[in-house]
Amino acid sequence: MLLWRDGRAVTVREFLVAVQALAAQLPVARCMINLCADRYRFLVAFCAAAVAGQTNLLPSSRAPQAVAEVLRAHADSHAFEDAAFDAALARCGNVDNAAFSIPSLRDEHLIAIGFTSGSTGQPKPNPKHWGDFCCSTALNAGLLAANAPNIVATVPPQHMYGLELSVLLPLRSGAAIHAGQPFFPADIAQALAEVPEPRLLVTTPVHLRALLREAPALPPLEAIVSATAPLDTELAATAERRFDTRVIELFGSTETCVIAHRRAAHTQAWQLYPGIALQPQPDGTQVSAAHLPAAPVLQDIVEMLPSQQFILRGRNSDLLEIAGKRASLGDLNHRLLAIAGVEDGTFFPLEPDASGVCRLGALVVAPTLDAAQVLAALRDAVDPVFLPRPLRCVARLPRNAAGKLPREALLAAVRSS
């Protein structure tokens, strides 16, 4: 069994028949932008593209502009959405009794190109080969899939974290995936109730914070997995107590996939996966592994510890210097979120002014506070040179589907408010 959809189990046979039928219907092209929102359709289309010899393009956003940019950069490509999926399978007629075979992919097949989120600038392409994905997924399976869990994921499959945990993990282990992408706490609780034990919730700190705030009753969980943004120790500990489970935080990137894990409620130290090596650099950290074709340098600053462990000390891009004083965006955001009444918020650098000085702005979700009250609280915790100018109170932050905050979206939100 591979997947849960519409209250029933989708068998491996059903899945492979659909993959085979769709692969025969795809337009002849080199690449496909997989925009399917339904996780079942996405998974079938992802595999059908591979069987047809195509590469899945995974833009950082499903926004029309982001999709158009990827299409322009890859001329021999086509976009594929949920409606196209249904139309293609309808043309195949009744495939219930169709013969099928288990496809075999070459390790060197370029199965996907993932794009970074754009949180520090323009999205960048990262090619992924099938053999490399198989190696990295085996590491995730060793940590998370020993008991063949049933996964509910709040993150989209187009994002690398979502792809790894809700597409590749079910394909390469005994895990199964719920087809939905629940957003609101009540929907997350409902989706979890639709799958049997053991249950694994794959989510983000934003969704986890909302679950704790609205406090829906959740069925028993084997574990909660979090990524895409730093997980606060107190938030992780509260979630472990409230839901009587483990909260496992994953560390990775579009460039590297997941490379480390920890239980943030219990330790600051990250444990590297076997075979992963980190080498601190002046501008970040180099990551090496047999399944990584290159040794990318991440912007993360780490302190190495014995036994393949490390502590994350921040990101190179997060280090700020204003008026001769230094701070980190991570610490500023921690202090902002610690203010009573603040539900969500972020600092970010604005464009330099005419004199070349780069100030900070901030967006805050605080329904019971106004901007002046938030600033007053910040004055007690932050050096005056790092106070945001401006600070805007908004109904919600411009997060993308993975919970990240693209820089352009933050700047646009400040300009429009």
Order of alpha helices (4+ residues) and beta strands (2+ residues): beta-beta-alpha-beta-alpha-beta-alpha-beta-alpha-beta-beta-alpha-beta-alpha-alpha-beta-alpha-beta-alpha-beta-alpha-beta-beta-beta-beta-beta-beta-beta-beta-beta-beta-alpha-beta-beta-alpha-beta-alpha
